[in-house]
């Protein structure tokens, strides 16, 4: 691939001849050296794909984050992390424009030689396949929480679950969410008298079925740009969730009736003072909010694959895609968090839908929203799969062209590993929790800052170099804070 300036075209590599490492035998897309470059993904499709990479189940925890920081405090933090995420992508795109490289792994190789390339590839694999699987499994599932709603959990557990939701942007954790929540979501639409034992009540069966029928066909597509349609559908599901949160604000009174309990560690919201929104909140739980929000715009593993497949790609065009995607995600995050907080105030749960389930049991809209969120999660898995497969090919087969045989084999291998992790993984959170917070921080903040400082021809005192240093410092701060949050949580809940 090559880039020769601000407005020049990035030429996608054609998967053609077998490479020297023996990773392929037949061309994946045939020999098209004589053919003109096929039309790439549209601007709109690229926006939807990037938004799908940004948003997911983590949106459920943002109202709780606002309750722990206040409305103004939340807005400031959300604006800060969204700006830093956009800036880190700007640095990556500028390096692509400068070096002619459109691969995160290759940027690592150019900046830090072979160790840098391997480090980025391993980080992407861990982040996209299974770094945070256990972070979700370590807490009670949504179904368990609903069953044991009166059980007391301490403040640290609740705060940590907000961080879990944002860290769960991996295939294994998404698969685990589907396995544990999809049967309950389907059963909620059926009569309570329906006899048990049906196939749709088995999470493992549903997971395998969804993987074979939905995830596998989408993951086998040769280009990430083809997922624009499914990503637009996932965006509509998230938009539906946001609209329902806004609508349900008027359906739940404040203060609540004295016989209603909204939180698993709180009594009913019976005081008028509880219905006053707080602009700033500073407490021990506020520390958990910073890493929660910091990871809410993590999409960097998908940025460059989307960039390389765009129609008429250029740095400016991809930066516009980034700005639109982050702006729309910011808007949906803010609206859903604000109205979720203004509905339950300090009694909002770390998973927003739990609060609605308590006050509005078997509400059709709430049940539909839960199913919509799960479908959005399902449609995100194939998108996350693309950079994971690319990282695996770079690590094990180099940068050569890929054959259909290798393409299918690597897809099946990754999805098999992901399913096994989601179904059979033991409780090894002490490993995956630390690694997850590290890889997320590096991919979002640390790597872009280091790579820019290593590869840019700008002086260290230039504005962008200073920005890269600030990005690096913020990334180290967030990484250490996330690590402390995880360690403290383990210490409190061994």
N, C-alpha and C positions, 0 to 999 in steps of 0.2 A: 504494500500500500504506500502511496506517496501523497504528500501535501506540499504544495509549492507556493504558499502564500495565503493571505486572508480569504480570498474568494475562489481559490482553485479547488479542483475536484479531488476527492479521495477515491482512489481506484481500489475496489475490493479484490482481494486475492481470489482467484478461481481455484477450486479444489479439482486439480487435474491429475497430473502424473504422480506415480508412486514416489515417495521420498526415499532418501538414502537409509533411513533408519528402519525400514521394513514395517512401518505402521499401517500401510495401506497397499492394496494391490490393484484396485480399479478406480478410475476417476469418479468422484462423487457427483460432479455436475457435467462431466464430459469435457472434451477438449474444445474450448470456446475462444481460443486465442485469436481466431479470425473474426469473431463476432463482436459487435458493439456491446458496450456494457449495458446490462439490463437495467430498467428503471428501478430505482431504489425506493425505500419507504418514504411515504409522504411526511410532510411536517406534522400534520394532525396525528397520524399513526405513531410517529416518534414521540409526540407529547403523551399520548395515552400509554405507550409502553413505559416511558420513564415515570409517569405518575403511578403506574401499577407497581413498579419497582420501589417507589417511595412508600406508598400507603399500604396498610394491611390491618391486621388485628390490633396493632398498637394504638389505633385511634380510639379504642375502647377505654384506654387508661388516661386520656388527656384531661377529662373532666376532673378526675381525682388529682392530677398534677396541678390544675388550676386551684383546687380547694386548698392545696398545700403551699401555694405561692401568692394567691390573690390574683385578681383580674389583671391589674396593671403589671404586677411582677411576672405573671405568665406571659403576657403579651411581649414584654421586653425580652424575656428569655427565648421565646419562640422566634421573635424577629432576629435575635442574635444568632441562634443556631441555623436558621434558614439562610441568613446572609453568609455565614461562614461556609455552609454547605455549597452554596452557589459560587462562592469565591474559590473554594478548593477545586470545584469542577472547572472553573475558569482557568486555574493554573494548569490543570491537566490538559485542557484543550489548547492552551497556549504552547505547552511543551510539544503536543502533537503537531501543531502548526510549525514549530521551529525545527523539529527533528524529522518530520515525515513518518512518525510512528503513530499507529492508532490502536495500540494494545497496552493495557495496564502492565502486563507482565514484561513486555519489551521496554517500556519506560523504566521499569525497575532494573532491567538488565543494562540499559544505557547509563543509568545513574550510578548503580552500585555493582556493575558487572554481573557475573553469573550468580553470586549469592543474592543479589537484589532481585533477579528474575525468579529464582526459586522461592524467595521469601514472599514475593507478591503472589505467585501462583499457589503456594501452600495456604496463604491467608485467604485467598478467594475460595479455594476448595473447602477450607474449614468453615468459613463464614456462610457459604451457600449450601453446604451439605449438612453440617451437623454440629456447629459449634455451640448452639444454645438449646439443643433438644432438651437437655436435662433441666435447664432453667425453668422451663414450663412444667415439666413433670414433677419438679421438686415441690411445687405448690399444689394445693387441691384443685382438681378439675372443676369446671363450672357446674357439672352435674353434682359433684360431691358437695360443693359449697351450697347449692340449692337444697340438698337433702339435709345438710347439717347447719342450717342458717343460724341457729341459736348458739352455736359453739363459739367460744371466745378465742380470738386470735389477737396477738399483740400488735402494736403499731408498726413494728419493723416488718412483720410479715405482709401487712397490707401495703406498705410503701414499696416493698420489694416486688410485689406482684405488678405494680405499675411499670417498673423497670423491665420485668420479664416480658410484658406484652410488646415492648419496643425492641427487645433483643431477639425476639422470636422470628426474625425475618430470614429463616432458613427453610430448606425443603423438609428436613426431618421434623422440625418443630411444627411446621404447617401441617405435615402429615399426621403428627400426633394430635393436633387440634382437631383435625377431621375425624380421626379415629375415636376420640373421646366425646366430641360434641355433636357430630352429625346424627348418630342414632337418637339422641335426646331431642334434637331439633325436629327430626321426622316424627318421632312419637308424640310431640306436642300437638301436632295437627290431628292426631287420631283420638278416638274415644278412649278414656281411661279404662274402660271395661275390656278393651281389646286384649286378647290373650297374648301372653308373652311367648318368646321363643321364635319369633319371626326372623327371617334372614336379615331384614333391615335394622334389627336391634343389635346385631353383632358388629361392633366397630371394625374388627379386623376384616370381615367380609366386605363391608362397605368401602374400606380403604383400598383393598385389592381391586374391587370393581371400579372405583373412581380412577385409580391409577391406570388400569388397563384401558378403560373406555374413554377417558378424558385426558389425563396427563401424558400418557405415552404417545398418542397420535400427535399432540401439540408439540411435545419435546422432540419428535423425530423430524419436524419441519427443518429445512436446511438453513433458513434465515430467521433471525429474531424479528425482522420487520413484519413477517407474516402473522405475528401475534397481536398486531394492532387492533384487530376486531375483538378478540377476546379481552384485551386490555381495556378497550372502551366499555365492554360489558361489565368488567370489574369496577370501573370508575362509576358506572351507573348504580351499582350495588352500594358503593360507598356514599354516593350522593343520596340514595334512598335512605340510608341510615341517618345521614345528617338532617334530611327533611323530617323524618320521624321524630328525631330528638327535638327539633324546633316545635313540631306540632304537639308533642306530648307535654311541653312546658305548661300549657294551659289546662291540661287534663289532670294534673296533680296539684292539689292545693298546698299552701304553706301558711301556717303550721299544719302539720299532718294530724289526723285523728289520733287520739291517745292510744288506741289499740293497734296501731301500725308500727312495725319495727322495720326500719329501712337499712340498717347496717348490722353486720354480723358482730360488731363489738360496741354498738351504741343502742340506747333506748330511743323511744320515738321522739320525733322532732316536734315538740309541743310548745316551744317558746317563740314568741314573735321576734326576739333578738336573733334567733337562728335563721331567720328569713332575710337578714340584711347582708348583702354581698360585701365581701372584704376586698379592698383594693390591693393591699399588701399583707402577706402572711410570712412570718419568719419563725420557723420551728425546726425541730430535729428532722421532721419529715421533708422539709424543704431541700435538704441535701440530696435526697433520693430523686428529686425532680430534675436536677441538672443533667445527670446522665440519661434519664428517661427522655427528655426533650432533645438532648444532643444526638441520640440515635434515631430520631423521628424522621430525618431526611437522608438516611443512608441508602444510596442508590448507585454508588460509584462503580460497582462492578459491572453494571449494565450500561453505563454512559458511553463508553468507547465502542462496545459492540453495536449499540444503536447508532452512534456517530458514523461508523464505517459503512453502514448499510443505507444511509440516508440518500434520498434523491438530491442531486446537486449539493453534496455536503461541503461545508466550509465551517471554519471556527465560529464565524458570526452567526451562521444559521443554527448551529448546534447550541450556541450560547442562548439564542432566543428560545429554542426548545427547552433548555434548562430553566430559563427564567419563567416561562409560562407554566411549566410543570410544577416548579417549586411554589410559585405564586398561587396556583389553584389549590395545591395541597395545603399551603398555609391557610388559605381561606376556609377550606373544609375543616381543617384541624381547629381553627379558632372558633368557628360557628358551633361545631359539635361540642367542643369543650365548654364554651360559654353557656350554651343553653342547657347542657347537662349539669353544669355547676349551679345555674340559677334555678334548676328544678329541685335539686336535693341539697344544695349548699354544702355544709361541712359533713353531711351524712352520705355523700356520694360514695359509692363503692369503687374500689380500684378497677373493677370491670363494670362498666356503666350499665350493661344490660341486667346485671344482677339486681340493681336497684329497681329497675322497672318490673322485673319478675316478682319482686316482693310486694309492690303496691298494686300492680296490674297483672295478676296471675292469669295466664292463658289469654292474654290480649292478642288479638290476631295480628295487629301491626308489629308488636314486639316480637312475636314468634316469626313473622315474615322477615323482620330485620335480622334476627339471629341466623336464619337460613341464608339470607343475602350475604351476610358477612362471611359465612362459611364458603359460599360459592365464590366470593371474591378471593378468598384464601386459596381455594382450589385452582382458580385461573392464574394465580400468581406463581404457582410452583413451576410450570413450564418456562416462564420468563427467567426465574432464578436459575433454572437448569442450564441455560445457554452459557453464561460465563463460567459456570462450574465445569462444563464439558470442555470449554476452550482452555481453561487453566490446566485440566488434566492432560489435554493433548500437548500443551506447551511443555509441561513437566516431563512427560514420558515419551513424546514423539517429536519434540522440537517444533519448529515453525513451518514444516513442510505441508503440502496440500493433503487433504484428508479424503479417503475413499468412503464409499457408502458402507462398506463392510465395517470399517473402524467407526464410522458415525453411528451405525445401529448398535454395534457392540458396546461402545462407550455409553450410549444412552441407556441401554438395558442394564449395564453394570451400575451406573450411578443410581438409577431408580430402584434397583434391587437393594443396594446398600441403604438407601434412604428409607425404604419400606421396612427393612430389617431393624434399622435404628428406631423407627417409630413404633414398631410392634414389640421388639424383644430387648431393647437397650436396658441394661441394669442401671442402678442409681450411681453414676460416676460423675455427679455434678461438680465434685471438687476439682476435676480436671477440666471439663468442658466449660464451667462457669468462668474460670480464669482465662482460658484461651479465647472464649467468646468475647469478653470485654476487651481483650487485647487486640484481636483481629478487627473488630468493628471500629475501634478508635484509630488503628493504623490506616485502614482503608479510607476512612472518612476525613481524617485530619493530618495524621503524621506523615504518611507516604507522599501526598501531594506537596506538603511543605518541604520535605527533604529533597524530593526529586527536583523541585523548582530551584532550590538553592544550589543543587549540584549541577544542573544542566543549563540554567539561564545565564545569558551573557550580561545581565543587568548587574550593576554594582550593588553591594550589600546594603547600602544606604538608600537605594531607590525605594519608591513607595511600595511596589509589588514585592520586593524582597523583604521589606519590613513586615508586610502582610503575611508572607509565607512563614516568617519567624513567629509571628503572633499565632498563626494557625497551628504551628508545631507545638508551641507552649500550651495553647488551649487543649490540644489533643492529649498531651501528656497529663494535664490536670484532670481531664475527664476520665482518662484511662485509670489513673490512680484512684480517683474518687469512686469509680465503678468497682474497682477491685476491693476497696475498703468496704463498700456497701455489701458486696458478696461475702466477704470474710466476716463482717459483723453479723450478717444474717445467719451464716452457718454457726457462728458462736452462740447466737441466741436460740437457734433451732437446729440442734445437731441431728 
